[in-house]
Amino acid sequence: MLQVQFIREEKERIIKGLAKRGWEASKMNILDEIISLDDKRKSLQTQNDQFLSQINAKSKEIGELFKSGNAEKANEFKGEVSALKIKTGDLEAEMKKVQEMLNESLYQVPNVPNELVPNGQTDEDNEVFKALEGALPDLGTDAIPHWELAQKYSLIDFALGVKITGAGFPVYMGKGAKLQRALVQFFLNEASDAGYLELNPPFVVNEASARGTGNLPDKEGQMYHCTTDNFYLIPTAEVPVTNMHRAEIIAQADLPKKYTAFSPCFRREAGSYGADVKGLNRLHQFEKVEIVQMVHPDKSYEVLDQMLAHVEGLLKKLELPYRILRLCGGDLSFASALTYDFEVYSAAQKRWLEVSSVSNFETFQSNRMKMRFKDTEGKKSLVHTLNGSALALPRIMASLIENNQTSDGIVIPEVIRKYTGFDIIN
């Protein structure tokens, strides 16, 4: 959520940034509405403060009047105080209503893209930040996609998942399940070695947590909602982990906060049909290891580079061909100021598969959460929040088994053999 003061001071910059996201001029009127609502809130607050001051002053006088024996005047003042209290009650109710309207308007405005974000409205406009080194891998005409490999080697049963739940809920079996578990352990150990504290968070969150990270109201239709308890199944571990310090003040000396967590992720976004979403390419439930940081604002873009390097290191160790994209304005998530996507190349499908997004949200999430830090002079400021997939499992699994298929079986990357307990699937 943008800060009102920021909207007041940087309105033209915000308009320019939101235009990168594809916002039309007519939608920009909400910025004026926000300023107007904030002006009204301040005016009501001033009136209320004046009435409260009068109440305090008259209340003191009432005591003195009773002491001096002037009960008649004291009772007159008591009547005035009662009338003032009614006015403050009405003002407080109106202020609450205006504040709610202000918050709802602020919730509708996405984050302002960083100046590095390229122009564009679709994923075709994303910028190749780092291209694949060398030529695209070529497995020849005999290469088969992962959904056929999964069936051939009994690694994943997609039909059984449909029977148990529905499309998009696969069942991993045998060496497929072991390979999945091995990747999770590898990713968590690498994150721990990089200084991230491992967590095991809840997989359902309350509305305040979903709203804090910007998933509500933006992704309300994509989240699974437990209506009886008003809980939401998490779309990523980012949601519970980032909310750990909601409404807290962190000492500057304790920054950065670095966390990693494995979780299942639940998303209703199946979308379309065909090869682009076949097999593991798009699921309703999948597993992911997430890395999250809360940092000093002056350090966040340096930390973003470090997180990019961490994810890149994982792909190098897995020996998967990859590239890095810088997302254009129209492809940014609602809360992100700058996002880089990692894609691995599937030599069997002959296409790029997204496996990670690494983002800097600046103060957008922390302002919603009221997550601040206190510097050495006692000044309180909002932290910057960042997160990244390190990594998402389905498309890593897909590209790993596709790119490592041979006539003898699927060769396991050396770096995870100590976790799988086998070096080939055949």
C-alpha positions in Angstrom: 0.0 0.0 0.0 1.3 3.4 -0.9 1.7 6.0 1.8 -0.6 9.0 1.5 2.3 11.4 2.0 4.1 9.8 -0.9 1.0 10.2 -3.1 0.9 13.9 -2.1 4.6 14.5 -2.8 5.2 12.2 -5.8 1.9 12.3 -7.6 3.3 12.9 -11.1 5.9 10.1 -10.6 3.2 7.7 -9.5 1.0 8.6 -12.5 4.0 7.9 -14.8 4.8 4.6 -13.0 1.2 3.4 -13.1 1.0 4.2 -16.8 3.7 1.6 -17.2 1.3 -0.9 -15.7 -1.3 0.0 -18.3 -3.4 2.3 -16.1 -5.5 4.7 -18.2 -5.7 8.4 -17.3 -9.3 8.0 -16.0 -8.1 5.5 -13.3 -5.6 8.1 -12.0 -8.5 10.0 -10.4 -8.3 7.7 -7.5 -5.1 9.5 -6.4 -7.1 12.7 -6.0 -9.8 10.9 -4.2 -7.2 9.5 -1.7 -5.8 13.0 -1.1 -9.4 14.4 -0.6 -10.3 11.6 1.8 -7.1 12.2 3.8 -7.8 15.9 3.9 -11.3 15.2 5.3 -9.8 12.7 7.8 -7.4 15.4 9.0 -10.1 18.0 9.3 -12.3 15.7 11.4 -9.3 14.8 13.5 -8.6 18.5 14.2 -12.2 19.1 15.2 -12.2 16.1 17.4 -8.9 17.2 19.1 -10.4 20.6 19.8 -13.5 19.1 21.4 -11.4 16.7 23.5 -9.3 19.7 24.6 -12.4 21.5 25.7 -13.7 18.4 27.5 -10.4 18.1 29.4 -10.4 21.8 30.3 -14.0 21.9 31.5 -13.6 18.7 33.4 -10.8 20.3 35.4 -12.9 23.4 36.0 -15.9 21.3 37.2 -13.7 19.9 40.0 -12.6 23.3 41.0 -16.1 24.7 41.0 -17.4 21.9 43.2 -14.5 22.5 45.6 -15.4 26.2 45.7 -19.1 25.5 46.4 -20.4 26.7 43.0 -22.4 23.6 42.2 -24.7 25.4 39.8 -21.9 26.4 37.5 -20.3 23.0 37.9 -23.5 21.3 36.8 -23.8 23.7 33.8 -20.3 22.7 32.7 -21.2 19.0 33.2 -24.0 19.5 30.7 -21.6 21.1 28.2 -19.1 18.3 28.6 -21.9 15.7 28.0 -22.9 17.6 24.8 -19.2 17.7 23.7 -18.8 14.0 24.3 -21.8 13.3 22.0 -20.1 15.4 19.3 -16.8 13.6 19.7 -18.6 10.3 19.4 -20.2 11.4 16.2 -16.9 12.7 14.9 -15.1 9.5 15.8 -17.7 7.4 14.0 -17.4 9.6 10.9 -13.6 9.5 11.1 -13.7 5.7 11.2 -16.0 5.6 8.1 -13.7 8.0 6.2 -10.6 6.0 7.2 -12.2 2.8 5.9 -13.0 4.6 2.6 -9.4 5.8 2.5 -8.0 2.4 3.1 -10.2 0.8 0.5 -9.1 3.4 -2.1 -5.4 2.8 -1.1 -5.9 -1.0 -1.5 -6.9 -0.5 -5.1 -3.6 1.2 -6.1 -0.7 -1.1 -7.0 2.9 -0.5 -6.3 4.8 2.1 -8.4 7.3 0.3 -10.7 11.0 1.0 -10.2 12.6 3.1 -13.0 14.4 -0.1 -14.2 11.0 -1.7 -15.1 10.7 -1.8 -18.9 7.6 -0.5 -20.7 5.1 -3.1 -22.0 1.8 -4.8 -21.2 2.4 -8.6 -21.7 5.0 -11.2 -21.0 6.2 -10.8 -24.6 7.4 -7.3 -23.6 9.6 -8.6 -20.7 13.3 -7.8 -21.1 16.0 -10.5 -21.2 18.2 -9.4 -18.4 20.6 -12.4 -18.7 20.5 -14.7 -21.7 21.3 -18.3 -21.9 25.0 -19.0 -22.1 25.7 -21.1 -25.2 23.3 -22.8 -27.6 19.9 -24.2 -26.6 20.1 -27.9 -25.7 18.9 -30.3 -28.4 17.9 -33.8 -27.4 16.9 -34.9 -30.9 13.6 -36.1 -32.2 13.3 -39.0 -29.7 13.0 -36.7 -26.6 9.6 -37.0 -24.9 7.9 -34.5 -22.5 7.8 -35.0 -18.8 4.2 -36.2 -18.6 5.2 -39.2 -20.8 8.4 -39.8 -18.9 6.4 -39.7 -15.6 4.1 -42.4 -16.9 7.0 -44.5 -18.4 8.9 -44.6 -15.1 5.9 -44.4 -12.7 7.0 -41.1 -11.2 3.8 -39.1 -11.2 0.2 -40.2 -11.6 -1.9 -37.4 -13.0 -5.0 -39.5 -13.5 -5.0 -40.6 -9.8 -4.8 -37.0 -8.7 -7.9 -36.2 -10.8 -9.7 -39.2 -9.2 -8.8 -38.1 -5.6 -9.3 -34.4 -6.1 -9.3 -33.0 -9.6 -7.1 -31.7 -12.4 -4.0 -29.9 -11.2 -3.4 -32.1 -8.1 -0.8 -34.8 -9.2 0.3 -37.8 -7.1 4.1 -38.2 -6.9 5.1 -41.8 -6.6 8.2 -43.9 -5.8 11.4 -42.3 -7.2 9.3 -39.3 -8.3 8.3 -38.6 -4.7 11.9 -39.2 -3.6 13.3 -36.8 -6.2 10.8 -34.1 -5.2 11.8 -34.5 -1.5 15.5 -34.5 -2.5 15.1 -31.1 -4.3 13.3 -29.6 -1.3 16.1 -30.7 1.0 18.7 -29.4 -1.3 17.0 -26.0 -1.7 16.5 -25.6 2.1 20.1 -26.6 2.9 21.4 -24.1 0.3 19.2 -21.4 1.8 20.4 -22.2 5.4 24.0 -22.1 4.2 23.3 -18.6 2.8 22.2 -17.4 6.2 18.4 -17.8 6.0 16.6 -19.1 9.1 14.5 -22.1 8.2 10.8 -21.9 9.3 7.8 -24.3 9.1 4.9 -21.8 8.9 1.1 -22.4 8.9 -0.3 -23.3 5.5 -3.5 -21.3 6.1 -3.6 -17.6 7.0 -6.2 -15.1 8.2 -7.5 -12.2 6.1 -5.2 -9.7 7.7 -2.1 -11.7 6.6 -3.4 -12.1 3.0 -4.2 -8.4 2.9 -0.8 -7.5 4.3 1.2 -9.1 1.5 -1.1 -7.7 -1.2 -2.9 -11.0 -2.1 -6.1 -9.4 -1.0 -8.0 -7.8 -2.7 -5.9 -8.4 -5.8 -5.8 -12.2 -6.0 -9.1 -12.9 -4.1 -10.4 -15.1 -6.9 -7.2 -17.1 -7.1 -7.0 -18.1 -3.4 -8.8 -21.1 -1.9 -11.0 -19.7 0.9 -12.1 -21.6 4.0 -15.3 -19.6 4.5 -16.3 -21.0 7.9 -13.2 -19.7 9.6 -12.4 -17.0 7.0 -9.0 -18.5 6.4 -7.1 -18.7 3.1 -4.9 -21.5 1.9 -1.5 -19.9 1.1 -0.5 -19.4 -2.5 3.2 -19.2 -1.3 5.1 -19.3 2.0 5.8 -15.6 1.4 2.4 -14.8 3.0 2.8 -16.3 6.5 6.6 -15.6 6.6 6.4 -11.9 5.7 3.6 -11.5 8.2 5.7 -12.7 11.1 6.7 -9.1 11.9 3.4 -7.4 11.1 2.7 -4.5 13.4 6.1 -4.8 15.0 9.1 -2.4 15.3 12.4 -4.1 14.6 15.7 -2.8 15.9 18.0 -1.6 13.1 20.7 -3.9 14.5 18.5 -6.9 13.8 18.2 -6.2 10.1 18.2 -7.9 7.8 15.7 -10.6 8.7 16.3 -13.6 6.5 13.9 -16.5 6.4 13.4 -19.6 4.2 10.4 -22.0 4.3 9.1 -24.9 2.4 5.4 -25.2 1.8 2.7 -26.5 -0.5 1.1 -23.7 -2.5 -2.5 -23.6 -3.5 -3.8 -21.6 -6.5 -7.1 -21.8 -8.3 -5.6 -20.4 -11.5 -5.6 -23.3 -13.9 -6.6 -21.0 -16.8 -6.3 -22.7 -20.2 -5.8 -26.0 -21.8 -3.1 -27.5 -24.1 0.6 -28.2 -23.9 1.3 -24.9 -22.1 -0.5 -26.2 -19.0 -0.1 -29.9 -19.4 1.5 -32.1 -16.8 3.4 -30.1 -14.3 3.4 -26.9 -16.3 0.5 -25.4 -14.2 -1.0 -26.9 -11.1 -3.5 -26.0 -8.4 -1.3 -27.5 -5.7 2.5 -27.5 -5.9 5.5 -27.3 -3.6 8.0 -24.5 -3.3 10.9 -23.3 -1.2 10.7 -19.5 -0.5 13.3 -17.0 0.6 12.2 -13.8 2.3 14.0 -10.8 3.6 13.1 -7.6 5.6 15.9 -5.1 5.1 16.9 -1.5 5.6 15.6 0.7 2.7 19.1 1.7 1.7 20.1 -1.9 1.2 17.1 -3.5 -0.6 18.4 -3.3 -4.2 21.8 -4.7 -3.1 19.9 -7.5 -1.4 17.8 -8.1 -4.5 21.0 -8.7 -6.4 22.2 -11.1 -3.7 18.9 -13.0 -4.0 19.2 -13.2 -7.7 22.7 -14.6 -7.3 21.4 -17.2 -4.9 18.7 -18.5 -7.2 21.1 -18.5 -10.2 23.5 -20.6 -8.1 20.9 -23.2 -7.6 20.2 -23.6 -11.3 23.9 -23.7 -12.1 24.3 -26.5 -9.5 21.4 -28.4 -11.1 23.0 -27.9 -14.5 19.8 -26.6 -16.0 19.9 -24.1 -18.9 18.3 -20.9 -17.7 17.8 -17.2 -18.5 16.7 -14.2 -16.4 13.9 -11.8 -17.4 13.2 -8.4 -16.1 9.4 -8.0 -16.0 7.7 -5.2 -17.8 5.2 -2.9 -16.1 2.1 -4.8 -17.4 3.5 -8.2 -16.2 4.4 -7.0 -12.6 2.5 -8.4 -9.7 0.2 -5.9 -7.9 2.6 -5.4 -5.0 6.0 -5.6 -6.7 8.3 -2.6 -7.6 10.7 -4.7 -9.6 10.7 -8.4 -10.4 13.1 -10.8 -12.2 11.8 -14.1 -13.5 14.1 -17.2 -13.9 13.2 -19.5 -16.7 14.7 -22.9 -17.5 14.7 -24.4 -21.0 12.8 -27.6 -21.6 14.6 -29.4 -24.4 11.7 -31.9 -24.8 8.9 -29.2 -25.0 11.3 -26.8 -26.7 10.1 -23.9 -24.6 11.0 -21.8 -21.6 9.4 -22.6 -18.2 9.2 -20.1 -15.4 10.7 -21.5 -12.1 11.2 -18.4 -9.9 10.2 -14.8 -9.4 12.5 -12.6 -7.2 10.9 -9.3 -6.2 11.5 -6.1 -4.3 8.3 -4.7 -2.8 10.0 -1.7 -1.2 7.5 -0.4 1.5 4.3 -1.6 -0.2 3.8 -4.6 2.0 5.4 -3.1 5.2 3.1 -0.1 5.0 0.1 -2.4 4.9 1.5 -4.4 7.8 2.9 -1.4 9.8 6.2 -3.2 9.9 8.9 -0.7 10.9 12.4 -0.5 12.2 13.9 1.9 14.7 17.3 3.4 13.9 20.0 4.3 16.4 18.5 7.8 16.9 15.0 6.4 17.7 13.4 7.3 14.3 10.9 4.8 13.0 10.7 3.9 9.3 9.2 1.2 7.1 11.4 -1.7 6.2 11.7 -3.0 2.6 10.5 -6.5 2.0 11.8 -8.9 -0.7 11.1 -12.5 -1.6 11.9 -15.1 -4.2 11.2 -18.7 -5.2 14.3 -20.8 -4.4 12.8 -22.8 -6.1 9.3 -23.8 -7.2 9.3 -27.6 -7.7 6.9 -28.5 -10.6 8.7 -27.0 -13.6 12.1 -27.7 -12.0 11.0 -31.4 -11.9 9.7 -31.1 -15.5 12.8 -29.7 -17.0 15.1 -31.8 -14.9 13.6 -35.2 -16.0 13.2 -34.0 -19.6 16.7 -32.5 -20.0 18.4 -35.5 -18.3 16.6 -38.3 -20.2 18.9 -40.8 -22.0 18.4 -44.1 -23.6 19.4 -45.7 -20.3 17.0 -43.6 -18.1 16.9 -40.2 -16.4 20.3 -39.2 -15.0 20.1 -37.4 -11.6 22.2 -34.2 -11.3 25.2 -35.0 -9.1 24.5 -32.3 -6.6 21.3 -34.0 -5.3 22.4 -37.6 -5.5 23.2 -37.6 -1.8 19.6 -36.7 -1.2 17.9 -39.1 -3.6 20.1 -42.1 -2.8 20.2 -43.0 -6.5 21.9 -41.6 -9.6 19.5 -42.7 -12.3 15.9 -43.5 -12.8 15.3 -46.5 -15.1 
